[in-house]
Amino acid sequence: MQTVSISDSQLLALFVALFVALFASLAIVFTQRFHGQYTYDLQSGVQRAHTRPTPRVGGVAIFLALLCATPLTNQGAQDILYPTILASAPAFLFGLAEDITKRVSAMVRLLATMASGAFAWHLTGFSIASIGVPVLDHLLGFIVISVLFTAFAIAGVANAVNLIDGYNGMASGFVIIALLALASVAGNAGDVSLQQCALLCTAAFAGFFLINWPWGRLFMGDSGAYMGGFVVAWFCVLLCQRNESISPFAALLICVYPITETIFSIWRRVKQGQTPGQPDSSHLHNMIFAKVLTLVPAKTQHANPVSGLLMALLSVPSAIIAPYIYQSALACIGLTLAFVVFYWLTYFTIKSRSSSIQKQVWSDMPHD
């Protein structure tokens, strides 16, 4: 990452984001007896891997941290952060409604995340105008198509992050790693303001992460997952549109894990005759969890954070490499495809060896 001098006010903003998220998360945990009947995560379902009631409104702590820290940043960062926070509101609020009521449909939440993408364009004028493919770039020259494509891309990443929110530290870990990668690329490209914004958001998610991992005292919930996915996706859009030297495929490389997981899950469910939004326990992270659990029998509380961390670390190679190849579309595409192949090989290798183990693990999981 390019060396950037950080002023006292910017450093203060980072600490405020970290500690507001941390203490707000602790406040939610310590007051759960008052709000738990509304905020507890469901313990039943094919995707659940925890055994005690846990609040799932960690997104509130993250949102509050960004609101408190943004006024302390410089004008350049504020010009990015205020529209980002405001535009994230539809995705965050509909996610929070689902966290509390458990009755907001997947389609409504998808539309809410798309609305956030369109709102971000409305506030800033930025949308995806080019991806380096001539035919598609011609179509993106039409503002309606550009805005729709931007909204769909942002919604895709936001929902992908929600999809991988399965174990402690998994989704928040990815968001932190992706934001650090974006900060590094922005710094190398000379976009100091966007770099500062990415670091500030990293601090906010890190404050929550300290309570979520390893023991899962608080979950991000849909509100936090959509918020994190939106911020990562929108910063990807800004990174490429504000800096012509950066290939859009660098952003794809940074987000490759959740995107691959989502596309593969849709393909797998359709192939099995299920609806694309149908929950199941056949994700790669479920299989990794089952494998880890065989090494620590009856220790779900240990296997959960280990599995979450292992899955989050899948994004580290992309995050490390992207700042060095962000100008080369060919290199970014090649490494993205390499990850997809690695994911598929890993998935089918583990599935062929442990399908019976996974079924036994899930049948033995306690569900209250």
Helices and strands as residue ranges (DSSP letters): H 8-30, H 32-39, H 58-69, G 70-72, H 75-87, H 89-101, H 106-124, H 134-140, H 143-163, H 170-189, H 192-212, H 221-242, H 248-254, H 256-271, H 284-295, H 300-312, G 313-315, H 316-325, H 329-364
